[in-house]
Amino acid sequence: MDKIYLNQLAFYGYHGVFEEERRLGQRYLVDLVLEADLRKACETDSIQYSIDYGKVYHITQTVVEGRASRLIESVADRIIHELFLHFSALHGCKVTVYKPNPPIAGHYQSAAVELYRENHK
């Protein structure tokens, strides 16, 4: 399957287990791998047969900056769900949501969750 990669999409959201996280919010980063058959897009050089990156960005932004969740797992799952709703050509989707500053003691770059789903229509 062909793949489209969108890396390090940055948003500000209000997700977290702790009330303070949901009140103050923080930055989130998202990586996407979109699986689709892109042969016709290659042959025709037409966006009609591909997946519009701008729309993908907007959908992801709406989820991350929208309704607050306690878990980034829920955020990732909603992103996948929305992308499958909007793109019939999407066969598989891997989403990684990074939380750069989780409230955990220690030294690290980020916490993240990665989900992969296939569209079984």
Protein Blocks (a to p, Z undefined) as FASTA:
>chain_A
ZZdddehiacdddedfblklmmnopaddddddddddfklmmmnopaklmccfklmmmmmm
mmmmmccdfblklmmmmmmmmmmmmmmklmbdcdddddfbacbedddfbdcddddddddZ
Z
